[in-house]
């Protein structure tokens, strides 16, 4: 067995921030850009929706597929919001509900 240092995603990004080498600068700029974009998306969630659609188009999905997927995401969000309003606490209940919905959809 060897001693190993590990880090999660946040830890890796923090490590990269402190690399003093010039070769790290482009990656640091990219991290700053992505961070800035995510802050903008928090302020305006429509930007996140547009980014998601752009990514799906870049992957070659059809407009019909993209719209169906986006509707599915919205419906899922409404459903989970309703579960929260009705007192569903966390993962075990979500797993059970999702499983039951999937079974019903396959019938």
N, CA, C and O atoms as CSV, one atom per row, in Angstrom:
chain,resi,resn,atom,element,x,y,z
A,1,UNK,N,N,0.837,-1.184,0.000
A,1,UNK,CA,C,0.000,0.000,0.000
A,1,UNK,C,C,0.882,1.248,0.000
A,1,UNK,O,O,1.898,1.315,0.692
A,2,UNK,N,N,0.469,2.222,-0.787
A,2,UNK,CA,C,1.190,3.490,-0.851
A,2,UNK,C,C,0.325,4.598,-0.282
A,2,UNK,O,O,-0.903,4.564,-0.366
A,3,UNK,N,N,0.984,5.563,0.287
A,3,UNK,CA,C,0.285,6.751,0.731
A,3,UNK,C,C,-0.057,7.582,-0.500
A,3,UNK,O,O,0.804,7.820,-1.347
A,4,UNK,N,N,-1.304,8.023,-0.604
A,4,UNK,CA,C,-1.735,8.767,-1.778
A,4,UNK,C,C,-2.460,10.033,-1.348
A,4,UNK,O,O,-3.287,10.010,-0.436
A,5,UNK,N,N,-2.144,11.130,-2.009
A,5,UNK,CA,C,-2.872,12.372,-1.791
A,5,UNK,C,C,-4.023,12.432,-2.784
A,5,UNK,O,O,-3.849,12.137,-3.966
A,6,UNK,N,N,-5.187,12.811,-2.305
A,6,UNK,CA,C,-6.369,12.890,-3.161
A,6,UNK,C,C,-7.032,14.247,-2.975
A,6,UNK,O,O,-6.833,14.922,-1.965
A,7,UNK,N,N,-7.819,14.629,-3.965
A,7,UNK,CA,C,-8.575,15.873,-3.875
A,7,UNK,C,C,-9.862,15.723,-4.670
A,7,UNK,O,O,-9.911,15.007,-5.670
A,8,UNK,N,N,-10.903,16.408,-4.212
A,8,UNK,CA,C,-12.132,16.439,-4.988
A,8,UNK,C,C,-12.005,17.537,-6.054
A,8,UNK,O,O,-10.960,18.181,-6.158
A,9,UNK,N,N,-13.045,17.748,-6.829
A,9,UNK,CA,C,-12.983,18.723,-7.921
A,9,UNK,C,C,-12.659,20.122,-7.405
A,9,UNK,O,O,-11.811,20.817,-7.964
A,10,UNK,N,N,-13.335,20.524,-6.345
A,10,UNK,CA,C,-13.063,21.850,-5.785
A,10,UNK,C,C,-11.609,21.964,-5.344
A,10,UNK,O,O,-10.962,22.984,-5.577
A,11,UNK,N,N,-11.099,20.913,-4.708
A,11,UNK,CA,C,-9.711,20.918,-4.255
A,11,UNK,C,C,-8.727,21.030,-5.407
A,11,UNK,O,O,-7.730,21.747,-5.313
A,12,UNK,N,N,-9.007,20.320,-6.497
A,12,UNK,CA,C,-8.131,20.384,-7.676
A,12,UNK,C,C,-8.121,21.802,-8.245
A,12,UNK,O,O,-7.062,22.322,-8.597
A,13,UNK,N,N,-9.289,22.426,-8.335
A,13,UNK,CA,C,-9.342,23.802,-8.843
A,13,UNK,C,C,-8.566,24.755,-7.942
A,13,UNK,O,O,-7.885,25.658,-8.428
A,14,UNK,N,N,-8.666,24.555,-6.642
A,14,UNK,CA,C,-7.924,25.423,-5.715
A,14,UNK,C,C,-6.417,25.217,-5.869
A,14,UNK,O,O,-5.649,26.176,-5.807
A,15,UNK,N,N,-6.003,23.988,-6.065
A,15,UNK,CA,C,-4.576,23.709,-6.286
A,15,UNK,C,C,-4.097,24.427,-7.546
A,15,UNK,O,O,-3.036,25.051,-7.548
A,16,UNK,N,N,-4.890,24.334,-8.618
A,16,UNK,CA,C,-4.526,24.966,-9.887
A,16,UNK,C,C,-4.379,26.474,-9.723
A,16,UNK,O,O,-3.507,27.084,-10.341
A,17,UNK,N,N,-5.230,27.080,-8.889
A,17,UNK,CA,C,-5.145,28.527,-8.669
A,17,UNK,C,C,-3.762,28.946,-8.175
A,17,UNK,O,O,-3.311,30.057,-8.453
A,18,UNK,N,N,-3.099,28.066,-7.452
A,18,UNK,CA,C,-1.824,28.422,-6.827
A,18,UNK,C,C,-0.596,27.945,-7.596
A,18,UNK,O,O,0.525,28.088,-7.107
A,19,UNK,N,N,-0.782,27.385,-8.776
A,19,UNK,CA,C,0.359,26.972,-9.598
A,19,UNK,C,C,0.967,28.231,-10.213
A,19,UNK,O,O,0.281,28.946,-10.944
A,20,UNK,N,N,2.237,28.517,-9.934
A,20,UNK,CA,C,2.837,29.768,-10.415
A,20,UNK,C,C,3.406,29.696,-11.837
A,20,UNK,O,O,3.976,30.679,-12.309
A,21,UNK,N,N,3.269,28.584,-12.516
A,21,UNK,CA,C,3.870,28.427,-13.840
A,21,UNK,C,C,3.070,29.153,-14.925
A,21,UNK,O,O,1.841,29.187,-14.869
A,22,UNK,N,N,3.754,29.725,-15.901
A,22,UNK,CA,C,3.062,30.398,-17.015
A,22,UNK,C,C,2.139,29.463,-17.804
A,22,UNK,O,O,1.126,29.908,-18.342
A,23,UNK,N,N,2.483,28.168,-17.875
A,23,UNK,CA,C,1.647,27.219,-18.615
A,23,UNK,C,C,0.271,27.040,-17.977
A,23,UNK,O,O,-0.661,26.579,-18.637
A,24,UNK,N,N,0.137,27.398,-16.710
A,24,UNK,CA,C,-1.146,27.260,-16.014
A,24,UNK,C,C,-2.076,28.446,-16.287
A,24,UNK,O,O,-3.273,28.363,-16.011
A,25,UNK,N,N,-1.556,29.520,-16.813
A,25,UNK,CA,C,-2.349,30.735,-17.008
A,25,UNK,C,C,-3.568,30.509,-17.911
A,25,UNK,O,O,-4.655,30.957,-17.546
A,26,UNK,N,N,-3.453,29.841,-19.063
A,26,UNK,CA,C,-4.658,29.637,-19.887
A,26,UNK,C,C,-5.756,28.867,-19.146
A,26,UNK,O,O,-6.938,29.180,-19.286
A,27,UNK,N,N,-5.369,27.877,-18.371
A,27,UNK,CA,C,-6.362,27.111,-17.616
A,27,UNK,C,C,-6.993,27.982,-16.531
A,27,UNK,O,O,-8.196,27.895,-16.284
A,28,UNK,N,N,-6.180,28.823,-15.882
A,28,UNK,CA,C,-6.713,29.735,-14.869
A,28,UNK,C,C,-7.700,30.717,-15.489
A,28,UNK,O,O,-8.731,31.025,-14.891
A,29,UNK,N,N,-7.387,31.205,-16.679
A,29,UNK,CA,C,-8.305,32.116,-17.376
A,29,UNK,C,C,-9.620,31.412,-17.700
A,29,UNK,O,O,-10.701,31.976,-17.538
A,30,UNK,N,N,-9.502,30.157,-18.165
A,30,UNK,CA,C,-10.697,29.382,-18.481
A,30,UNK,C,C,-11.543,29.185,-17.225
A,30,UNK,O,O,-12.763,29.342,-17.266
A,31,UNK,N,N,-10.900,28.842,-16.114
A,31,UNK,CA,C,-11.634,28.668,-14.860
A,31,UNK,C,C,-12.356,29.952,-14.463
A,31,UNK,O,O,-13.517,29.909,-14.055
A,32,UNK,N,N,-11.684,31.086,-14.579
A,32,UNK,CA,C,-12.291,32.365,-14.237
A,32,UNK,C,C,-13.488,32.647,-15.146
A,32,UNK,O,O,-14.526,33.116,-14.680
A,33,UNK,N,N,-13.345,32.361,-16.439
A,33,UNK,CA,C,-14.430,32.596,-17.401
A,33,UNK,C,C,-15.641,31.730,-17.068
A,33,UNK,O,O,-16.769,32.221,-17.029
A,34,UNK,N,N,-15.406,30.447,-16.828
A,34,UNK,CA,C,-16.501,29.533,-16.510
A,34,UNK,C,C,-17.158,29.936,-15.188
A,34,UNK,O,O,-18.384,29.914,-15.075
A,35,UNK,N,N,-16.359,30.300,-14.199
A,35,UNK,CA,C,-16.906,30.752,-12.928
A,35,UNK,C,C,-17.786,31.978,-13.104
A,35,UNK,O,O,-18.874,32.058,-12.533
A,36,UNK,N,N,-17.313,32.930,-13.897
A,36,UNK,CA,C,-18.081,34.139,-14.173
A,36,UNK,C,C,-19.406,33.798,-14.862
A,36,UNK,O,O,-20.453,34.342,-14.514
A,37,UNK,N,N,-19.347,32.887,-15.844
A,37,UNK,CA,C,-20.565,32.483,-16.556
A,37,UNK,C,C,-21.568,31.835,-15.613
A,37,UNK,O,O,-22.770,32.076,-15.729
A,38,UNK,N,N,-21.092,31.019,-14.685
A,38,UNK,CA,C,-22.012,30.357,-13.751
A,38,UNK,C,C,-22.649,31.368,-12.800
A,38,UNK,O,O,-23.818,31.226,-12.440
A,39,UNK,N,N,-21.895,32.383,-12.392
A,39,UNK,CA,C,-22.469,33.438,-11.543
A,39,UNK,C,C,-23.555,34.177,-12.320
A,39,UNK,O,O,-24.608,34.494,-11.767
A,40,UNK,N,N,-23.302,34.452,-13.600
A,40,UNK,CA,C,-24.322,35.097,-14.431
A,40,UNK,C,C,-25.574,34.221,-14.528
A,40,UNK,O,O,-26.695,34.729,-14.496
A,41,UNK,N,N,-25.378,32.898,-14.647
A,41,UNK,CA,C,-26.515,31.979,-14.752
A,41,UNK,C,C,-27.317,31.923,-13.454
A,41,UNK,O,O,-28.529,31.705,-13.484
A,42,UNK,N,N,-26.656,32.118,-12.325
A,42,UNK,CA,C,-27.380,32.165,-11.060
A,42,UNK,C,C,-28.276,33.408,-11.040
A,42,UNK,O,O,-29.415,33.356,-10.576
A,43,UNK,N,N,-27.753,34.510,-11.544
A,43,UNK,CA,C,-28.520,35.748,-11.590
A,43,UNK,C,C,-29.628,35.697,-12.637
A,43,UNK,O,O,-30.684,36.299,-12.447
A,44,UNK,N,N,-29.398,34.983,-13.740
A,44,UNK,CA,C,-30.375,34.869,-14.828
A,44,UNK,C,C,-30.425,33.420,-15.301
A,44,UNK,O,O,-29.667,33.044,-16.195
A,45,UNK,N,N,-31.305,32.594,-14.718
A,45,UNK,CA,C,-31.366,31.170,-15.058
A,45,UNK,C,C,-31.614,30.882,-16.542
A,45,UNK,O,O,-31.273,29.802,-17.023
A,46,UNK,N,N,-32.202,31.835,-17.269
A,46,UNK,CA,C,-32.428,31.636,-18.704
A,46,UNK,C,C,-31.106,31.425,-19.445
A,46,UNK,O,O,-31.075,30.727,-20.459
A,47,UNK,N,N,-30.027,32.012,-18.957
A,47,UNK,CA,C,-28.711,31.815,-19.573
A,47,UNK,C,C,-28.281,30.355,-19.488
A,47,UNK,O,O,-27.677,29.829,-20.423
A,48,UNK,N,N,-28.589,29.700,-18.374
A,48,UNK,CA,C,-28.247,28.281,-18.225
A,48,UNK,C,C,-29.032,27.433,-19.217
A,48,UNK,O,O,-28.502,26.480,-19.788
A,49,UNK,N,N,-30.299,27.787,-19.419
A,49,UNK,CA,C,-31.127,27.068,-20.388
A,49,UNK,C,C,-30.553,27.226,-21.790
A,49,UNK,O,O,-30.461,26.253,-22.539
A,50,UNK,N,N,-30.168,28.451,-22.147
A,50,UNK,CA,C,-29.578,28.692,-23.470
A,50,UNK,C,C,-28.272,27.922,-23.651
A,50,UNK,O,O,-28.012,27.370,-24.720
A,51,UNK,N,N,-27.446,27.889,-22.589
A,51,UNK,CA,C,-26.173,27.158,-22.662
A,51,UNK,C,C,-26.427,25.666,-22.869
A,51,UNK,O,O,-25.740,25.012,-23.654
A,52,UNK,N,N,-27.418,25.138,-22.159
A,52,UNK,CA,C,-27.749,23.717,-22.287
A,52,UNK,C,C,-28.189,23.395,-23.713
A,52,UNK,O,O,-27.748,22.406,-24.297
A,53,UNK,N,N,-29.055,24.232,-24.264
A,53,UNK,CA,C,-29.513,24.008,-25.642
A,53,UNK,C,C,-28.345,24.077,-26.625
A,53,UNK,O,O,-28.266,23.270,-27.551
A,54,UNK,N,N,-27.451,25.025,-26.430
A,54,UNK,CA,C,-26.285,25.163,-27.309
A,54,UNK,C,C,-25.412,23.910,-27.247
A,54,UNK,O,O,-24.923,23.436,-28.272
A,55,UNK,N,N,-25.223,23.380,-26.045
A,55,UNK,CA,C,-24.423,22.153,-25.897
A,55,UNK,C,C,-25.080,20.975,-26.601
A,55,UNK,O,O,-24.401,20.192,-27.266
A,56,UNK,N,N,-26.409,20.840,-26.459
A,56,UNK,CA,C,-27.118,19.754,-27.138
A,56,UNK,C,C,-27.003,19.887,-28.654
A,56,UNK,O,O,-26.802,18.893,-29.352
A,57,UNK,N,N,-27.131,21.124,-29.170
A,57,UNK,CA,C,-26.976,21.332,-30.619
A,57,UNK,C,C,-25.570,20.945,-31.075
A,57,UNK,O,O,-25.398,20.307,-32.113
A,58,UNK,N,N,-24.578,21.335,-30.293
A,58,UNK,CA,C,-23.187,21.011,-30.638
A,58,UNK,C,C,-22.954,19.509,-30.667
A,58,UNK,O,O,-22.095,19.020,-31.401
A,59,UNK,N,N,-23.718,18.783,-29.869
A,59,UNK,CA,C,-23.598,17.316,-29.849
A,59,UNK,C,C,-24.398,16.665,-30.972
A,59,UNK,O,O,-24.341,15.449,-31.155
A,60,UNK,N,N,-25.149,17.482,-31.730
A,60,UNK,CA,C,-25.853,16.967,-32.900
A,60,UNK,C,C,-27.290,16.543,-32.667
A,60,UNK,O,O,-27.887,15.907,-33.535
A,61,UNK,N,N,-27.865,16.877,-31.516
A,61,UNK,CA,C,-29.251,16.506,-31.262
A,61,UNK,C,C,-30.191,17.401,-32.068
A,61,UNK,O,O,-29.892,18.567,-32.324
A,62,UNK,N,N,-31.339,16.832,-32.464
A,62,UNK,CA,C,-32.321,17.589,-33.244
A,62,UNK,C,C,-33.047,18.593,-32.350
A,62,UNK,O,O,-33.077,18.447,-31.128
A,63,UNK,N,N,-33.631,19.615,-32.983
A,63,UNK,CA,C,-34.389,20.619,-32.230
A,63,UNK,C,C,-35.569,19.975,-31.497
A,63,UNK,O,O,-35.888,20.356,-30.370
A,64,UNK,N,N,-36.210,19.004,-32.138
A,64,UNK,CA,C,-37.342,18.325,-31.492
A,64,UNK,C,C,-36.875,17.593,-30.238
A,64,UNK,O,O,-37.530,17.656,-29.198
A,65,UNK,N,N,-35.741,16.899,-30.338
A,65,UNK,CA,C,-35.202,16.176,-29.185
A,65,UNK,C,C,-34.846,17.155,-28.069
A,65,UNK,O,O,-35.135,16.909,-26.898
A,66,UNK,N,N,-34.216,18.267,-28.446
A,66,UNK,CA,C,-33.803,19.264,-27.451
A,66,UNK,C,C,-35.020,19.824,-26.721
A,66,UNK,O,O,-35.010,19.934,-25.495
A,67,UNK,N,N,-36.063,20.175,-27.462
A,67,UNK,CA,C,-37.267,20.726,-26.825
A,67,UNK,C,C,-37.917,19.696,-25.909
A,67,UNK,O,O,-38.372,20.033,-24.816
A,68,UNK,N,N,-37.961,18.444,-26.351
A,68,UNK,CA,C,-38.533,17.387,-25.513
A,68,UNK,C,C,-37.709,17.223,-24.233
A,68,UNK,O,O,-38.265,17.086,-23.144
A,69,UNK,N,N,-36.400,17.237,-24.370
A,69,UNK,CA,C,-35.510,17.113,-23.213
A,69,UNK,C,C,-35.691,18.273,-22.250
A,69,UNK,O,O,-35.767,18.063,-21.040
A,70,UNK,N,N,-35.761,19.488,-22.765
A,70,UNK,CA,C,-35.919,20.667,-21.921
A,70,UNK,C,C,-37.267,20.640,-21.199
A,70,UNK,O,O,-37.355,21.011,-20.029
A,71,UNK,N,N,-38.320,20.197,-21.902
A,71,UNK,CA,C,-39.624,20.058,-21.249
A,71,UNK,C,C,-39.556,19.025,-20.140
A,71,UNK,O,O,-40.117,19.220,-19.062
A,72,UNK,N,N,-38.859,17.912,-20.411
A,72,UNK,CA,C,-38.708,16.869,-19.396
A,72,UNK,C,C,-37.991,17.377,-18.156
A,72,UNK,O,O,-38.371,17.048,-17.032
A,73,UNK,N,N,-36.958,18.178,-18.362
A,73,UNK,CA,C,-36.219,18.763,-17.233
A,73,UNK,C,C,-37.136,19.682,-16.433
A,73,UNK,O,O,-37.135,19.645,-15.202
A,74,UNK,N,N,-37.921,20.509,-17.130
A,74,UNK,CA,C,-38.828,21.445,-16.447
A,74,UNK,C,C,-39.899,20.690,-15.662
A,74,UNK,O,O,-40.209,21.047,-14.525
A,75,UNK,N,N,-40.458,19.656,-16.265
A,75,UNK,CA,C,-41.489,18.860,-15.584
A,75,UNK,C,C,-40.901,18.182,-14.352
A,75,UNK,O,O,-41.526,18.158,-13.291
A,76,UNK,N,N,-39.709,17.637,-14.496
A,76,UNK,CA,C,-39.047,16.989,-13.356
A,76,UNK,C,C,-38.824,17.994,-12.218
A,76,UNK,O,O,-39.012,17.658,-11.049
A,77,UNK,N,N,-38.427,19.218,-12.556
A,77,UNK,CA,C,-38.212,20.243,-11.536
A,77,UNK,C,C,-39.521,20.594,-10.828
A,77,UNK,O,O,-39.557,20.735,-9.605
A,78,UNK,N,N,-40.597,20.734,-11.612
A,78,UNK,CA,C,-41.904,21.018,-11.015
A,78,UNK,C,C,-42.332,19.889,-10.089
A,78,UNK,O,O,-42.861,20.132,-9.004
A,79,UNK,N,N,-42.102,18.667,-10.517
A,79,UNK,CA,C,-42.472,17.502,-9.723
A,79,UNK,C,C,-41.698,17.454,-8.409
A,79,UNK,O,O,-42.288,17.245,-7.349
A,80,UNK,N,N,-40.388,17.644,-8.473
A,80,UNK,CA,C,-39.591,17.601,-7.247
A,80,UNK,C,C,-39.927,18.784,-6.336
A,80,UNK,O,O,-39.889,18.648,-5.113
A,81,UNK,N,N,-40.255,19.938,-6.914
A,81,UNK,CA,C,-40.690,21.077,-6.096
A,81,UNK,C,C,-41.981,20.721,-5.355
A,81,UNK,O,O,-42.131,21.032,-4.174
A,82,UNK,N,N,-42.903,20.072,-6.055
A,82,UNK,CA,C,-44.164,19.656,-5.422
A,82,UNK,C,C,-43.906,18.642,-4.308
A,82,UNK,O,O,-44.522,18.717,-3.245
A,83,UNK,N,N,-43.002,17.702,-4.547
A,83,UNK,CA,C,-42.662,16.728,-3.496
A,83,UNK,C,C,-42.114,17.444,-2.265
A,83,UNK,O,O,-42.471,17.109,-1.136
A,84,UNK,N,N,-41.244,18.432,-2.485
A,84,UNK,CA,C,-40.698,19.207,-1.351
A,84,UNK,C,C,-41.816,19.909,-0.604
A,84,UNK,O,O,-41.836,19.910,0.626
A,85,UNK,N,N,-42.758,20.513,-1.346
A,85,UNK,CA,C,-43.881,21.215,-0.717
A,85,UNK,C,C,-44.737,20.277,0.122
A,85,UNK,O,O,-45.359,20.695,1.098
A,86,UNK,N,N,-44.762,19.012,-0.264
A,86,UNK,CA,C,-45.576,18.024,0.458
A,86,UNK,C,C,-44.789,17.277,1.531
A,86,UNK,O,O,-45.286,16.323,2.129
A,87,UNK,N,N,-43.546,17.724,1.770
A,87,UNK,CA,C,-42.803,17.186,2.898
A,87,UNK,C,C,-41.832,16.057,2.611
A,87,UNK,O,O,-41.301,15.447,3.538
A,88,UNK,N,N,-41.593,15.773,1.343
A,88,UNK,CA,C,-40.597,14.748,1.026
A,88,UNK,C,C,-39.237,15.293,1.417
A,88,UNK,O,O,-38.858,16.392,1.012
A,89,UNK,N,N,-38.506,14.519,2.208
A,89,UNK,CA,C,-37.284,15.033,2.818
A,89,UNK,C,C,-36.022,14.857,1.981
A,89,UNK,O,O,-35.212,15.780,1.902
A,90,UNK,N,N,-35.835,13.708,1.359
A,90,UNK,CA,C,-34.542,13.512,0.704
A,90,UNK,C,C,-34.507,12.316,-0.210
A,90,UNK,O,O,-35.523,11.880,-0.752
A,91,UNK,N,N,-33.309,11.802,-0.365
A,91,UNK,CA,C,-33.035,10.806,-1.381
A,91,UNK,C,C,-33.858,9.522,-1.282
A,91,UNK,O,O,-34.375,9.088,-2.312
A,92,UNK,N,N,-34.014,8.890,-0.137
A,92,UNK,CA,C,-34.759,7.616,-0.175
A,92,UNK,C,C,-36.146,7.762,-0.792
A,92,UNK,O,O,-36.566,6.927,-1.593
A,93,UNK,N,N,-36.854,8.827,-0.417
A,93,UNK,CA,C,-38.192,9.027,-0.961
A,93,UNK,C,C,-38.143,9.355,-2.456
A,93,UNK,O,O,-38.972,8.866,-3.224
A,94,UNK,N,N,-37.190,10.172,-2.867
A,94,UNK,CA,C,-37.065,10.516,-4.283
A,94,UNK,C,C,-36.798,9.268,-5.120
A,94,UNK,O,O,-37.363,9.108,-6.202
A,95,UNK,N,N,-35.947,8.396,-4.625
A,95,UNK,CA,C,-35.634,7.156,-5.344
A,95,UNK,C,C,-36.892,6.305,-5.489
A,95,UNK,O,O,-37.172,5.772,-6.562
A,96,UNK,N,N,-37.641,6.183,-4.403
A,96,UNK,CA,C,-38.871,5.379,-4.438
A,96,UNK,C,C,-39.873,5.975,-5.417
A,96,UNK,O,O,-40.426,5.258,-6.250
A,97,UNK,N,N,-40.112,7.290,-5.325
A,97,UNK,CA,C,-41.069,7.940,-6.215
A,97,UNK,C,C,-40.644,7.822,-7.674
A,97,UNK,O,O,-41.462,7.516,-8.541
A,98,UNK,N,N,-39.365,8.065,-7.943
A,98,UNK,CA,C,-38.865,7.987,-9.312
A,98,UNK,C,C,-39.004,6.576,-9.861
A,98,UNK,O,O,-39.370,6.392,-11.021
A,99,UNK,N,N,-38.717,5.592,-9.043
A,99,UNK,CA,C,-38.853,4.193,-9.454
A,99,UNK,C,C,-40.302,3.876,-9.805
A,99,UNK,O,O,-40.573,3.239,-10.823
A,100,UNK,N,N,-41.225,4.315,-8.969
A,100,UNK,CA,C,-42.648,4.048,-9.220
A,100,UNK,C,C,-43.125,4.734,-10.495
A,100,UNK,O,O,-43.900,4.159,-11.259
A,101,UNK,N,N,-42.665,5.957,-10.725
A,101,UNK,CA,C,-43.047,6.667,-11.951
A,101,UNK,C,C,-42.509,5.936,-13.167
A,101,UNK,O,O,-43.207,5.799,-14.172
A,102,UNK,N,N,-41.275,5.466,-13.084
A,102,UNK,CA,C,-40.674,4.722,-14.200
A,102,UNK,C,C,-41.423,3.445,-14.483
A,102,UNK,O,O,-41.654,3.109,-15.644
A,103,UNK,N,N,-41.808,2.724,-13.443
A,103,UNK,CA,C,-42.583,1.482,-13.619
A,103,UNK,C,C,-43.914,1.768,-14.300
A,103,UNK,O,O,-44.330,1.050,-15.209
A,104,UNK,N,N,-44.582,2.840,-13.841
A,104,UNK,CA,C,-45.876,3.197,-14.413
A,104,UNK,C,C,-45.743,3.601,-15.881
A,104,UNK,O,O,-46.621,3.306,-16.691
A,105,UNK,N,N,-44.658,4.268,-16.217
A,105,UNK,CA,C,-44.441,4.705,-17.596
A,105,UNK,C,C,-44.223,3.518,-18.528
A,105,UNK,O,O,-44.559,3.590,-19.710
A,106,UNK,N,N,-43.669,2.436,-18.012
A,106,UNK,CA,C,-43.381,1.264,-18.826
A,106,UNK,C,C,-44.592,0.345,-19.006
A,106,UNK,O,O,-44.565,-0.560,-19.841
A,107,UNK,N,N,-45.629,0.569,-18.245
A,107,UNK,CA,C,-46.832,-0.306,-18.335
A,107,UNK,C,C,-47.648,0.005,-19.531
A,107,UNK,O,O,-48.680,-0.628,-19.756
